[in-house]
Every structure is written in structure tokens, then in C-alpha cells.
Amino acid sequence: MRATFGFRDHRLEQVLFDGLRFRSPLGLAAGFDKNGLLLRFWEALGLGFAEVGSVTARPSGGNPRPRSFRLPDDRALINRMGLNNDGAGVIARRVAVFRRRDPAFVVGVNVAKTHDPTLVGRDALDDFRAGVRLALPVADYVVLNVSCPNTAEGKTFEEPESLDALLGAVGDERAAAARRVPVLVKLSPPAPDDAGAGALDELVAICRAHGVDGLVAVNTASDRRGLGTDPAMLSRIGPGGLSGRPLAERADRAVRHLYRLTDGSIPVIGVGGIDSAESAWRRIRAGASLVQVYTGLVYEGPGLVPSIARGLVNRLEEAGLASISEAIGLDVSA
């Protein structure tokens, strides 16, 4: 398998977050391997990193099935999985075993609040903090999934006051940890009518005040703007997060805005609609240091990984660039 899929090229390598070496800018987004069961497979496939989760402090069976739906006409998915996972403690032990076998492959752990609508206020914060505490000893980096509305009132940690409190608590956990682990925050996509993605500004200011190491843009969308799928089918499917090609333009816009807002000083992981070398190249030129696949992998299969990697190398050669790091933000700074 490694001979077939494990394409590597030194021009795709980067060192980010003060020492993490990524063999490729292409990684696996959270949600695909929630429980960290296939880490050896992702490494052999040629990905530069994999993000497991979302994991929660307590295990969860998730929402009733069916809970994931394809929209083939839009090359998209809708899911309402409900944060099904084995729990942060079990998954952390699984990641630790893998790290002993292959310490060079970067593994991120995406953490969310346990799927329990009764957990609100201080209890919700303590639960989220407990998940982070379990992830820190084994993760190469931790992502805070702050935009998942799994409380009775539908609130998320993406609200400024809640985000500020969460980042303060996570900062305390990180200070007490045995080693420094990069912490990133995953943000929701800008609204379709937010041309400049300016709604992200306040959240980014809070993240920077707390020393967040990176941003992930973007999470799934709750709206159904611009879809070609039959509205009757969408009505039958019901609620859930939209991912895939319909998010590509909004994700490009968000990454571009974040790169400008931070002057490129904070690495951004671009996710949403990455399903080809061209979409990955566009996201990197918009300011993403790394990109992740999810829905594209569902539709294109494992061959998507070497196809994107080879395509990125070809584009570097066409642009006369020596490494992928030289392409980051080219369309913003031009």
C-alpha cells in the first residue's frame, strides 16, 4: 500500500508550532476517524497528519441512525452524528500506543463538550476542560471544537464570553501539563452574506489574547444556501452540519480573512471542500499552512491523497517555488 499511495516529496514538508514536522500539508479532518482506530492506515496512505475526534470527556453513542447523508449532486454531506466516540480516556490510550510505534506522524486530538444537553454553565466548562486534560499528554496538538451546539439552549463555546472562559481554563490545564502542546480553535464558517468574514474578528482577538497557537477554518455549516439538491430531499434529511464542496468558497474566504487579520503570524488549517489538488492549492495560497480532507475522501476514495500531493508538487514547479511554505498566503500578499 505504501508503494501505491504513500507519495512523499521533501518540498511538501513543513515545521510548524515550534517544532512539529509535517511530512505533507494534507491531513485528515476530525470526524472521519473519531476513535483513532486507523492511525497506521492514514500514515501509510501518505497523509501528513491525522486529527482524531471529536473526543469528549465521557463516551457517547451519538444520535439515532440514520445520521449521515450524501448529497451527490452537490458533492456534499450532511451529518448529525452527535459526537459519538469512545471517550477521551480510551482514545488517549489508543493514541499513546500508536505514538510509541510511530512518533514521527503528527496526531491531533479534537476535543468537544460531552453530548449531554443538561451540561450547561460551569458544568459544561468543567466537562470540556476534563476532555482537554486527557488529550494533552498524548496529542501532538489539541483542537477545541467550540461550535457544536449540544446544550439544551443551543449555545456554543463560540460565543465570546464562553470562549474567553474556556480558553482561560484550557490555559490552566496546559500550564500544568508535562509538556507544551499547541492548542488550536476550530471556527464556524462565515455566513454566506458575510463577504469579508468579519464576524470572526472578535473571536480571533480572544484567541490571540490567550496565546492560541493556530486556527482551524472551517467547521460544518447549519444553513443550506446554494445547494442544488432537491429541497424535498433536504427536508426529509432534516438538521445537521453541511460539509463538502458547497463550503469551499466560504472556507477560502475565511482563511484569507484570518491570514490578513493575523498578518500570517498564526498557522491556519483549512478544511471544507478540499477535494482536488486545485482546491488544496487555492486554500494554501489563501493563507492555509495545512489543509484537511473529509467529504472529498468519501467521494473520491483513498486515491485522492496521492492525487492532491502530486498535484501540489506540480503547482510548486509551475510557480517556480522551492517549498510549500513559500506558497502560503501568496494570493493575499500579492
C-alpha positions in Angstrom: 0.0 0.0 0.0 2.8 2.4 0.9 4.3 2.0 -2.6 0.9 2.8 -4.2 -0.4 5.6 -2.1 2.4 6.9 0.2 3.7 9.6 -2.1 6.1 11.9 -0.4 8.2 14.8 -1.6 10.5 17.0 0.6 9.1 20.1 -0.9 5.8 19.4 0.9 7.4 19.2 4.3 7.0 22.0 6.9 7.8 22.6 10.6 5.0 24.4 12.4 4.0 25.2 16.0 7.6 25.5 17.2 8.8 22.0 16.2 6.1 19.8 14.7 7.3 18.4 11.4 4.5 17.7 8.9 5.5 15.4 6.1 2.7 16.8 3.9 0.3 19.8 4.3 -2.6 17.4 3.6 -4.2 15.8 6.7 -7.3 14.1 7.8 -10.1 16.3 9.3 -11.8 15.5 12.6 -14.9 13.4 12.3 -13.6 10.7 9.9 -11.6 8.6 12.4 -13.3 9.7 15.6 -11.8 7.0 17.8 -8.3 6.9 16.4 -8.6 3.3 15.1 -6.9 3.8 11.8 -3.9 5.9 12.5 -1.4 3.4 10.9 -3.6 3.4 7.8 -3.6 7.2 7.5 0.2 7.4 7.9 0.7 4.7 5.2 -1.8 6.4 2.9 0.6 9.4 2.7 -1.2 11.9 4.8 1.0 14.4 6.7 -1.2 14.2 9.9 -4.5 13.0 11.2 -6.9 14.6 13.6 -8.9 12.2 15.7 -12.2 13.0 17.4 -14.1 15.0 18.3 -13.5 13.2 21.6 -15.4 14.1 24.8 -14.7 13.6 28.4 -17.4 10.9 28.6 -18.2 8.3 25.9 -21.2 8.9 23.8 -23.3 6.7 21.4 -24.3 9.7 19.4 -27.6 10.4 17.8 -30.1 7.8 16.4 -29.4 6.5 12.9 -29.6 7.4 10.1 -27.4 10.4 11.0 -25.1 10.9 7.9 -26.4 11.6 4.4 -24.8 12.1 1.0 -25.8 14.9 -1.4 -24.2 13.6 -4.6 -25.5 16.5 -6.8 -23.6 18.9 -4.5 -20.6 16.6 -3.6 -21.6 17.3 0.0 -22.6 15.5 3.2 -25.0 16.3 6.0 -24.3 14.8 9.3 -25.7 14.9 12.8 -23.6 12.2 14.4 -23.9 13.6 17.9 -20.3 13.3 18.9 -20.3 9.5 19.0 -16.9 8.4 20.5 -15.3 6.0 23.0 -14.5 8.8 25.4 -11.3 10.8 25.8 -9.6 8.4 28.2 -10.0 5.3 25.9 -8.9 7.2 22.8 -6.0 8.8 24.6 -4.6 5.4 25.5 -5.1 4.3 21.8 -3.2 7.3 20.6 -0.4 6.7 23.1 0.1 3.2 21.8 0.4 4.5 18.2 2.8 7.2 19.2 5.2 4.6 20.7 5.1 2.8 17.3 5.5 5.9 15.1 6.4 9.1 17.0 7.1 11.0 13.7 3.5 11.0 12.4 1.6 14.0 13.7 -1.7 13.2 15.5 -4.0 16.0 16.6 -6.9 15.4 19.1 -10.1 17.4 18.5 -12.0 17.9 21.8 -15.6 18.9 22.4 -18.0 19.0 25.3 -19.8 15.8 26.0 -23.0 15.3 24.1 -25.3 16.0 27.1 -27.8 18.8 26.8 -28.1 19.1 30.6 -24.4 20.1 30.9 -24.6 23.9 31.0 -22.7 26.7 32.5 -19.8 25.8 34.8 -20.6 22.1 34.4 -20.1 22.4 30.6 -16.8 24.2 31.1 -15.5 21.6 33.6 -16.5 18.8 31.2 -14.7 20.4 28.3 -11.7 21.0 30.4 -11.6 17.4 31.5 -11.5 16.2 27.9 -8.6 18.5 27.2 -6.8 17.3 30.3 -7.0 13.7 29.0 -5.8 14.7 25.5 -2.8 16.8 26.4 -0.4 14.0 27.4 -0.7 12.2 24.1 -1.7 14.7 21.4 0.8 16.5 19.1 -1.7 19.3 19.1 -5.2 19.8 20.5 -8.1 21.4 18.7 -11.0 22.9 20.6 -14.3 22.3 18.8 -16.2 25.3 20.2 -19.0 25.5 17.7 -21.0 22.3 18.4 -24.5 23.2 19.8 -25.1 20.2 22.1 -26.8 22.0 25.1 -30.5 22.4 25.8 -30.4 26.1 24.9 -28.3 25.5 21.8 -25.5 27.7 22.9 -21.9 27.0 22.0 -18.4 27.9 23.3 -18.0 30.1 20.2 -19.9 32.9 22.0 -17.2 35.4 23.0 -17.8 35.2 26.8 -17.9 31.4 26.8 -14.8 31.2 24.5 -12.9 33.5 26.8 -13.7 31.4 29.9 -12.9 28.2 28.1 -9.5 29.4 26.8 -8.7 30.6 30.3 -9.4 27.1 31.7 -7.5 25.4 28.9 -4.6 27.7 29.6 -4.5 26.5 33.2 -4.5 22.9 32.0 -1.8 23.5 29.5 0.4 25.2 32.2 0.0 22.2 34.4 0.9 19.7 31.7 4.2 17.9 31.5 5.0 19.4 28.0 3.8 22.3 25.9 1.2 21.2 23.4 -0.1 23.6 20.7 -3.8 24.5 21.2 -5.9 25.5 18.2 -9.5 26.6 17.9 -11.9 25.4 15.2 -14.2 28.2 13.9 -17.6 28.1 12.2 -17.9 29.2 8.5 -18.8 32.8 7.9 -22.4 33.4 6.9 -23.0 33.3 3.2 -23.7 37.0 3.2 -20.7 37.9 5.3 -18.5 38.9 2.3 -15.5 39.8 4.5 -15.8 37.1 7.2 -15.7 40.0 9.7 -17.8 38.2 12.2 -14.6 36.2 13.1 -12.7 39.2 14.3 -13.8 39.2 17.9 -13.3 35.5 18.3 -9.8 35.8 16.8 -8.9 38.6 19.2 -9.9 36.5 22.2 -7.9 33.6 20.8 -4.8 35.8 20.4 -5.2 37.2 23.9 -5.0 33.7 25.3 -2.0 32.7 23.2 -3.8 30.2 20.9 -1.3 28.6 18.6 -3.5 28.1 15.5 -6.9 28.3 14.0 -8.9 25.7 12.0 -11.3 27.1 9.4 -14.0 26.0 9.0 -16.4 23.6 10.7 -19.6 22.4 9.1 -22.5 24.8 8.3 -26.1 24.6 9.6 -27.6 26.5 6.6 -28.4 25.1 3.2 -27.6 28.1 1.0 -26.7 27.5 -2.7 -27.4 23.7 -2.8 -28.6 22.0 -6.0 -30.1 19.1 -4.1 -33.9 18.7 -4.3 -35.4 20.8 -1.4 -37.8 17.9 -0.6 -34.9 15.6 -0.1 -33.2 18.2 2.2 -36.5 18.4 4.2 -36.6 14.6 4.6 -32.9 14.6 5.8 -33.6 17.3 8.4 -31.0 19.1 10.6 -27.2 18.5 10.5 -23.9 20.0 9.6 -23.2 20.6 5.9 -19.7 19.7 4.6 -18.0 19.4 1.3 -17.8 21.4 -2.0 -20.6 23.9 -1.1 -18.4 25.2 1.7 -15.3 25.7 -0.4 -15.8 29.4 -1.3 -16.7 30.3 2.3 -13.7 28.4 3.7 -11.4 30.1 1.2 -12.8 33.5 2.3 -12.5 32.7 6.0 -8.8 31.5 5.6 -8.0 34.6 3.5 -9.5 36.9 6.2 -7.7 35.1 9.0 -4.4 35.4 7.2 -4.9 39.1 6.7 -6.2 39.6 10.3 -3.2 37.9 11.8 -0.6 39.0 9.3 0.1 35.4 8.7 1.6 35.0 12.2 -0.7 32.2 13.3 -0.9 29.0 11.3 -4.3 28.2 9.8 -5.6 24.7 8.9 -8.0 25.0 6.0 -10.9 22.5 5.8 -14.1 22.4 3.9 -14.4 21.4 0.2 -10.9 20.1 -0.3 -11.4 17.5 -2.9 -8.7 18.1 -5.5 -5.2 19.5 -5.9 -6.6 22.7 -7.2 -8.9 23.3 -4.2 -6.0 22.5 -1.8 -3.6 24.8 -3.8 -6.2 27.6 -3.7 -6.7 27.2 0.1 -2.9 27.3 0.7 -2.5 30.4 -1.5 -5.3 32.0 0.5 -3.3 31.5 3.7 -3.6 28.0 5.0 -0.5 26.3 6.2 -2.2 22.9 6.2 -5.4 21.5 4.7 -7.6 18.6 5.7 -9.9 16.2 3.8 -13.2 14.7 4.9 -16.0 14.8 2.4 -13.7 14.7 -0.6 -12.3 11.4 0.7 -15.8 9.9 1.0 -16.5 10.7 -2.7 -13.0 10.2 -4.2 -11.6 7.4 -2.1 -8.0 6.9 -0.9 -6.6 7.8 -4.3 -7.4 11.4 -3.5 -4.5 11.7 -1.2 -1.6 11.0 -3.6 -3.5 12.9 -6.3 -3.5 16.0 -4.2 0.1 15.6 -3.1 1.4 15.1 -6.6 -0.8 18.0 -7.9 0.7 20.3 -5.2 4.2 19.4 -6.3 3.3 20.1 -9.9 2.0 23.5 -9.0 5.1 24.4 -7.0 7.2 23.6 -10.0 4.9 25.6 -12.3 5.1 28.6 -9.9 8.9 28.3 -9.5 8.6 27.7 -5.8 11.0 25.5 -3.8 8.7 24.5 -1.0 5.0 24.6 0.0 5.7 27.1 2.7 6.5 29.7 0.0 3.0 29.3 -1.4 1.2 30.1 1.9 -0.8 33.4 1.5 0.5 34.2 -2.0 -2.9 35.4 -3.1 -3.3 37.6 0.0 0.1 39.2 -0.1 0.3 39.7 -3.8 
